[in-house]
Amino acid sequence: MASSDLNIENTNVKTASGVSLDEHQKTVVGSVLDLFAGRPSLKKLQLWDDNAVFQDPITKAEGRKQYEPQWYGLQAAFSEIERLHHEVTDAGNPIKMDLKTRYVVKGLGKEQTISSKIQIFLDKSTGKITEVQDKWDGNLPDSSFTNVSIDQLISPWWWVHYAEGWAWWTWSFTWNTWWWQIFRQLNSVTVPKIISVPKNNEEDAKKGNQ
């Protein structure tokens, strides 16, 4: 599917010296840049496999029902999103890209700039995105906490830690704490319950996403 069919806004993909992308890779990278800029659409997300994974230091979203709300959630969370720099450094699989973005948290006015190492994994047969990793300062949390039990979910202490996690994130974006893994897992489950994803292209267009 061509970039023009998807209404991709970031068509000028910058690459490091000696790095060359084919047309499909340019479309994929352009669509991912749009997502990070808070410009999602159902069409762009059709480039993703249904079972794809998106992960960064505050979430690990597995499957379409989890990762789509994460991208639409950027519009709700931030009043401003400005891409300061991007450069594709490797055209292999994964495609690797440096990204620097400025965010302003909606309602708080807090400004935060994040430098990321992005990795985009593609299915070799379909060309669809199977995983995107957003490594802040080149790092992702240790994945030793991969699941949250029912006992944890019904414990008020875990929800206290969850609320503390959001407060801590908006204050400093610091995630290297023992309970952050629990917050990360809870985020992937709760965001889909809060953020509404358009049901069809017509609804998506009404929200200005196409």
VEXPAKE-728084 format. One record per residue: x, y, z of N, C-alpha, C, CB in turn. Coordinates in steps of 0.001 Angstrom, whole numbers, plus 500000, padded with zeros to 6 digits. Glycine has a CB too. Layout:
<sites>
XYZXYZXYZXYZ;...
</sites>
This chain:
<sites>
500847498813500000500000500000500000500885501241500000499040500003501225;500612502165499081501447503350498929501161504374500014501235503974497560;502152505258500256502007506298501271500819507193500976503275507134501362;500584507480499693499483508369499317498126507772499677499535508670497824;497994506443499600496735505776499945496450505841501438496767504323499491;497510505998502231497372506010503682497351507419504254498493505227504311;497514508411503386497597509817503820498710510021504856496246510273504408;499843509409504605500989509567505497501545510976505355502084508512505192;501729511633506487502186513015506480503706513126506436501659513734507694;504388512190507079505855512229507130506437511407505981506376511696508497;506499512028504813506998511344503623508478511619503376506193511761502409;509026512616504047510445512939503894511246512237504980510676514472503951;511517510951504750512221510140505742513724510352505580511855508629505594;514355510780506658515793511050506619516568509794506994516160512215507569;517634509558506252518468508378506492519918508792506699518358507383505318;520639507970507443522061508200507654522810507923506350522604507308508809;524007508412506263524837508203505078525015506712504815526210508887505245;524749506298503578524906504910503194523701504034503454526053504349503889;522658504582504069521436503820504360520375504134503320520906504138505783;519813503099502709518800503278501672517589502407501979519373502937500276;516411503016501903515161502304502162514424502029500865514270503104503116;513771500860500760512902500638499609511562501334499861512699499109499345;510684501308498886509435502072498987508552501590500136508663501982497681;508511500282500329507692499777501432508266500205502774507587498250501369;509569500145502914510194500574504161509930502060504423511706500303504119;509979502878503368509684504308503522508254504514504010509903505055502189;507327503727503453505934503824503881505792503441505346505043502933503014;506435502362505742506361501895507130506946502934508081507103500554507289;508140503437507771508791504405508645507980505694508714510216504697508157;507463506143507568506633507346507554505397507188508416506228507688506137;504779506010508367503573505773509169503911505749510654502899504449508759;505051505163511008505466505113512413505788506518512920506692504185512588;506414507335512099506677508720512484505364509468512730507505509434511396;504364509217511887503043509826512104502465509402513449502074509439510968;502600508112513780502062507613515042502726508300516225502246506097515141;504038508425516174504749509083517263504430510572517337506242508885517102;503946511141516245503567512552516230502121512760516665503773513132514843;501451511685517098500059511797517511499100511907516347499890512977518401;499470511300515210498639511356514008498303509930513554499362512145512869;497555509181514387497197507810514018496022507781513050496862506996515264;495811506650512435494584506385511678494446504881511540494603507085510269;493221504432511333492992503004511148493731502484509930491504502717511016;493813503320508883494524502899507669496001502661507947494366503948506564;496622503582508659498047503416508973498275502188509844498594504667509678;497357501932510741497512500796511643497218499462510962496606500964512838;496698499504509720496554498273508955497905497754508475495629498497507769;498935498573508604500290498117508300500837497216509403501217499314508096;500101497134510524500518496325511664499836494963511629500203497047512982;500571493943512020499988492618512210499027492651513405501103491549512426;497977491853513351496995491829514447497629491465515787495880490842514127;498680490665515745499326490202516979500616490968517285499629488711516878;500786492106516663502017492880516855502134493390518292502062494062515873;503346493823518625503660494308519966504262495705519873504630493340520693;503801496589520753504463497884520926504930497969522361503513499081520568;506193498337522537506672498497523905507630499667524030507347497227524378;507459500354525150508357501421525570508480501302527092507824502858525124;509181502214527750509353502048529197508078502097530034510262503086529685;506960502582529480505753502650530300504652501683529883505217504032530268;504888500903528818503867499929528439504467498820527595502728500610527680;503787497688527602504042496625526641502683496168526150504873495433527272;502291496676524989500964496423524433501052495301523405500374497709523793;500306494244523656500357493061522802499008492851522121500751491812523621;499009492848520809497790492649520042497089493953519729496857491740520783;496265493920518685495622495140518177494782495846519234494751494806516986;494093495113520088493225495727521103494015496517522140492402494657521800;495296496205522260496129496940523223496956498030522548497055495977523960;497549497750521378498450498759520816497732499915520123499380498108519843;496546499691519542495851500808518899495489501924519891494589500302518215;494923501597521065494624502669522031495865503418522506493908502091523229;497022502762522540498241503459522945498542504605521986499432502483523002;498370504376520692498665505427519708497600506513519730498773504831518298;496335506135519826495276507148519907495342507908521231493894506493519745;495927507283522232496036507925523534496968509122523549496496506937524539;497906509194522605498808510343522569498035511643522380499837510177521450;496978511601521575496162512803521349495500513270522630495097512536520287;495138512318523485494466512660524739495453513105525809493662511471525245;496677512589525756497645512838526823498450514117526635498582511682526926;498663514528525365499584515634525119498926516750524301500829515125524398;499177517984524717498653519138523980499566519514522821498479520336524917;500842519168522931501804519431521863502735518240521714502612520722522148;503000517881520465504001516865520151504825517408518990503337515466519796;506102517587519218506982518154518197508172517223517970507467519571518610;508317516765516743509486515946516419510672516866516152509207515026515185;511714516691516928512897517549516809513947516964515872513511517781518177;513966515635515774514988514985514941514585513550514676516383515038515619;514901513063513488514810511631513220515832511264512147513367511232512776;516313510036512229517256509540511232517272508022511270518676510108511474;517004507412510119517089505959510006518557505578509897516276505431508775;518991504710510797520406504339510854520692502941510308520890504425512273;519641502146510097519822500771509620518562500361508873520122499782510806;518734499869507636517592499481506804517328497985506839517820499918505377;517855497304507840517645495864507937516321495532508595518775495220508708;516256494373509202515065493953509936515513493492511319514287492813509175;515435494339512343514585495543512381515202496762511692514279495895513812;514315497633511228514724498968510819515035499747512098513608499685509952;516159500433512109516556501174513310516549502673513029517956500724513794;516072503430513997515927504870513801516169505617515101514537505203513252;516871506727515007517004507653516131515862508654516058518391508379516115;515258508945517204514111509854517244514191510732518479512783509068517228;513949512014518296513923512953519420512630513751519335515174513904519409;511830513715520401510493514303520385510257515129521643509423513209520259;509596516265521453509202517119522588507711516946522835509547518626522316;507348516665524085505957516481524480505573517528525521505728515054525031;504317517981525457503758518834526501502528518120527048503400520274525954;502556517785528342501458517040528961500219517932529065501871516515530365;499116517447528525497866518206528507497355518467529927496803517458527693;496974519700530190496419520059531482497444520435532527495614518951531988;498683519949532350499751520237533311500769521228532752500455518946533714;500880521233531423501843522124530783503277521669530938501704523497531335;503483520471531497504841519971531685505420519566530352504865518787532664;506632520037530098507316519743528849508412518721529090507897521022528229;508505517738528194509523516701528322510035516335526935508959515450529052;511343516273526776511960515847525528512528514451525723513067516843525076;512190513561524797512630512176524880513460511829523655511427511222525009;514652511291523883515494510765522811515353509248522808516995511198522991;514988508702521666514680507276521582515506506576520501513194507079521308;515700505298520737516192504375519722514999503507519327517418503502520249;514550503662518090513372502935517616513805501724516807512461503851516769;513134500600517043513348499408516223512006498950515681514039498268517040;511938498747514367510707498333513693510937496966513059510268499383512616;510218495964513561510356494601513057509237494315512055510328493573514224;509578493696510927508606493395509884508514491887509644508978494121508583;507307491430509341507117490045508931507705489878507527505598489645508963;508551488878507353509254488718506079508327488351504930510320487666506212;507210487708505228506300487267504170505225488305503839505639485970504575;504699488976504863503609489935504624504088491381504573502558489797505702;505244491652505155505740493026505210505091493857506305505521493695503889;504206493234507095503523493979508149504418494131509392502204493276508526;504116495156510178504862495410511400504476494369512450504598496848511921;505474493699513010505219492720514062505605493252515437505976491435513775;506477494258515478506854494848516762507525496198516531507794493900517552;507229497128517429507952498397517488508440498582518917507047499604517032;509736498785519056510337499047520365510782500506520406511546498082520642;510360501197521433510735502594521653511617502638522899509463503523521813;512923502680522682513877502614523790514335504022524157515094501724523421;513810504531525272514210505861525739515666505818526169513306506344526912;516457506711525590517907506719525845518518505354525566518197507135527297;517895504612524649518427503319524236518097502172525147519871503408524111;517167502372526101516877501333527100515398500984527170517351501782528466;515140499719527525513819499248527926513954498596529290513217498252526878;512900498619530108512981497988531432513213496495531320511709498252532231;513789495930532352513893494490532465512499493902532441514646494081533748;512305492816531726510959492252531557510675491110532522510777491765530135;511307491126533695511110490026534638509683489964535156512068490161535801;508988491127535238507570491138535604506773491190534316507215492350536547;506246490058533865505554490031532592504050489906532738506068488909531763;503578489522533903502146489355534097501714489917535442501760487882533991;500485490346535518499916490830536770498845489839537194499329492281536619;498924489339538408497986488328538872496682488970539325498598487511540008;495652488138539463494360488603539961494516489143541381493313487461539925;495310488459542204495526488915543582496106490323543607496459487950544328;497000490609542669497589491949542597496551492968542167498778491969541628;495710492595541218494707493532540701493682493916541759493999492929539500;493364492990542666492350493309543676492969493911544938491560492053544039;494288493985544973494951494575546129495003496089545984496368494001546298;494516496849546960494562498312546860495981498846546785493854498935548039;496935498093547324498321498575547299498869498620545884499209497691548167;498452497654545027498929497682543647498358498892542920498549496382542910;497097499258543234496501500421542581497101501716543106494991500428542783;497527501709544363498267502869544883499561503032544099498567502710546407;500264501918543901501501501981543128501217502426541686502210500609543138;500087501985541129499720502358539765499507503870539651498449501608539328;498767504443540624498563505897540636499872506637540838497574506289541730;500711506098541716502018506710541937502850506677540659502761505994543075;502686505595539897503437505469538648503118506579537667503158504136538006;501822506873537492501432507955536598501939509293537105499920507996536441;501852509522538412502335510781538973503843510921538759501996510868540474;504542509817538985506004509854538823506386510086537370506637508549539328;505656509436536460505941509579535036505758511008534563505056508657534231;504654511636534956504416513009534521505405513986535135503008513426534869;505981513589536267506944514478536920508335514346536319507001514189538410;508777513116536071510178512969535683510453511942534592510964512613536866;509446511157534187509649510099533197510707509083533667510068510714531849;510858508942534979511805507975535517511095506651535734512434508485536837;511691505542535236510981504277535330511810503164535970510541503849533964;512983503463536478513841502410537004513557502155538482515310502776536804;512365501623538784511985501275540145511361499889540125511004502326540750;511314499236541296510854497849541341509415497696540917511024497295542718;508526498673541219507109498530540895506764499050539509506276499246541919;507741499610538838507452500164537509507022499088536529508670500894536964;507532497863536712507140496778535817505641496487535945507961495508536119;505123496562537167503701496344537379502896497454536726503384496261538874;503338498689536911502680499823536269502672499659534756503370501133536654;503783499218534184503921499038532741502903498026532220505345498586532391;502758496916532949501793495899532549500360496404532699501990494630533373;500071497088533806498730497621534023498369498659532964498623498235535419;499340499435532544499097500463531537498576499856530240500374501254531268;499155498725529843498733498083528594497306497568528681499673496938528245;496840497290529915495485496749530105494462497865530294495450495802531314;494843498926531018493871499968531371493678501019530281494300500648532639;494720501336529524494570502351528475493466501992527479495891502535527734;493367500722527030492263500381526122490873500588526720492396498954525694;490767500594528051489466500821528683489140502313528776489440500192530079;490159503146528630489982504590528755489909505278527399491112505182529569;490750504818526466490872505460525158489999504747524140492339505472524689;489171505516523453488283504962522433488963504990521064486953505745522389;488974503853520402489510503745519044488347503814518060490326502419518857;488444504626516998487351504718516022486967503340515477487751505643514864;485686503148515258485197501851514801485362501662513303483748501688515173;485433502761512545485571502662511101486255503921510564484190502458510432;486524503917509258487240505037508644486438506336508696487581504706507202;485121506222508613484277507420508665484382508096510024482814507063508365;484314507319511084484456507858512437485861508413512647484150506775513487;486832507731512078488221508175512176488398509535511508489164507140511537;487782509699510342487889510954509604487239512111510357487253510810508231;486126511841511045485447512882511802486332513411512918484139512354512375;487241512572513394488166512991514441489423513633513877488541511811515302;489455513782512567490588514438511917491806513576511756490962515632512669;491599512254511728492738511342511658493021510806510262492513510198512579;492300511309509254492577510838507880492628512021506927491497509819507410;
</sites>
